């Protein structure tokens, strides 16, 4: 009112005053605009909820070079593990692995993903935000916002909101599928969580002008760093808890600069650009086996040259001289498999379009056709009233078998569709099932499609690809194997893989039928098993099924062998290694039982699940493991490493929907730590130990897991589309010069299901090659990361198949 009155009294003075006010307001607006522009470039984008909090919450992290650290707030700093000096290179190693197998990966620094909290539900796990590839090397600035007024804070928050919404729209619209978040994310730099955490806490307050990149923090974090969400999703963790960090080659404080790190990363990304994708040309395999092609089992040219098939030589492995680099076609109408546990009861017919087994064995409840599905009533030739009834009957017949405690790992010979192994999961028992390819059409393929472990194999002229003395039980339900012929050579092979004190469960017709042929076989088996010093501990008949079961036990000492009147079957030569199993001819001999207390097999393993985490009694501190530590420490460090990686990265930070994962393969298993870390999920893991790697497969079996020997320059003995997730840790860089990457990648593509996941941890240069190659196969690359010559690649296979065809003449009938 005063101003209005003054204006009416003196209009000239009012006009001058208004002009002055206008100029002042104009200048003020210009200053505010300049301030807002500069503030948006100085301060990082904030989450939308910052305005409601009334204060900022930036936490500073310092990214350094090959010897880096991460300050995760006061809790992380107080709990940081101390690193010791690297392992001496001069120490002899028990397993003779090449240097740096896991340390090249595991001993590198942990990568932390910049995180944004899900504000719609504060209790949900934080998800990582996506930034441009060139912004992978990221750091956060210290906020001095406490000195600002509340009004200024609100204005800054509003300005940040606009930017955040624009950026978030791009993130939300990109690479989202079936509820899984795409994780081509900003991953900061891979950060080591060892003793360097303390240094990072001290460096976190460095001036802002040393920072090259900026990433917003969630509003729940405090500026003083006192709070840090401990459930952060780490994309590339290396396992702080594990002593594997001791093997890192440090530079004693010689830190790289952020500028040099960013430059190196940008150059690496340029080298892996799309210009290389067109250099790979893929074709579709044309073979008689079609969508079921297994290169080493469908080499028809080699099979035709065999002089005899008497010992199932035609079902053994005959690999082509040059492994194929073409891609196997999909069955017409293929779709995503039925998920476990429903898959145990039914599968899509078009995924395994074979009905012969249903026609031949339908009356025995193996498999039946039901509309779009193939169903599995849970029966079999020997358990028409269901596998669970049969399993319980065995337990009642011989209680000492103690499913899921004393008995954990089983070998099922001639498995059919593997219902026996499928229902033993309910007893916490793991079953390695095998049968020849095509003996009963697609039986092993049915098992794998159902989510049950199985491989295509035969007992012919060579040893099974397993170590000696590893299975708790060997089972044979009416498997038509002539155990008693040729000096019992085949039964002696089972004796090799069976633990001392282990059981052979046999429910074939000679056990309970009185036909002349069955009576003759039973008599021959009695004579042979007695000569092998096997004890018949139980023979019973199920009144419901009308099936009999005989249970034999292998001796735990050599006393019986020494007291035999005849040396038949003979004892093997002392130089014969029972663990030698890759392409080794069968021999009709028995290995002596181990008697030294420190020798594997002299004691029964711990009951399950205690055996999973406990170092085997026969791993001695005087031995050196794969990573150069005393063997028991190596074992423990490996598990701690993978437990950390799985918990903080694979389960949280990569967007994997684990309910869609059932069949898992670890292409380079070492001690089985990766499989052990997945034990609480509804998955099973095929642990593969390469034939040219340290022989750690007996350790994997000792802890209640299973696996197989394999040469990755050849095809794996499984049907196409067998696995939901394939994991390879520092494998490709080791064998690419030996085999060539295209052939190995084509094999991985063969065994991986469409929409299946591939996780590779390897050298950065190998990751770059793989990324380009997989993109040319139309894989969806969900995340890549590289740092200090180490990298990680996570991608998903699609339904894409090439149009051009390559005819494999050796695989054509």
Secondary structure, DSSP 4 states (H G I P E B T S, - for coil): -HHHHHHHH-HHHHHHHHHHHHHHHHHHHHHHHHHHHHHHHHSPP--TTHHHHTS---------SSS-----HHHHHHTPPPP-PPPPTTS--SS-PPTTTTHHHHTSPEE---EE--TT-TTSPPEE----GGG-S---PPP-GGGS-HHHHHHHHHHHHHHHHHHHHHHHTSS-BTTBPP-------EE--STTHHHHHHHTT--GGG--------TTS-TTS----TT---SB---TTSGGGGG----TT-PPPHHHHHHHHHHHHHHTSGGGGGG----EEE-TTGGG--TTT--HHHHHT-S--TTSGGGS----SS---SBPPPPTT--PPPPTTGGGTEEEGGGG---HHHHHHGGGTS-EEETTEEE--S--SS-TT-HHHHHHHHHHH-GGG-BTTTB-EEEEES-TT-HHHHHHGGGT-EEEEEE-TTTSTTHHHHHHHHT--EEE---SSB--SS-SS-EEEEEESS----TTSGGGHHHHHHHHHEEEEEEEEE-SHHHH--SHHHHHHHHHHHHHHHHTT-EEEEEEEETTTTEEEEEEE--SSSHHHHH-SS--SEEPPTT--TT--SSPBP-SEEPPPP-STTSTTSSPPPPTTHHHHSPPTT--TTSB-TTSSBHHHHHHHHHHHHHHHIIIIITTTT---GGG--EEEESS-TTTHHHHHTTTSS-EEEEEEETTS---HHHHHHTT--EEEE-TTS--SS-SS-EEEEEEES-HHHHHHHH-HHHHHHHHHHHEEEEEEEEEEEEHHHHHHHHHHHHHTT-EEEEEEEETTEEEEEEE--S---SSEEE-GGG--
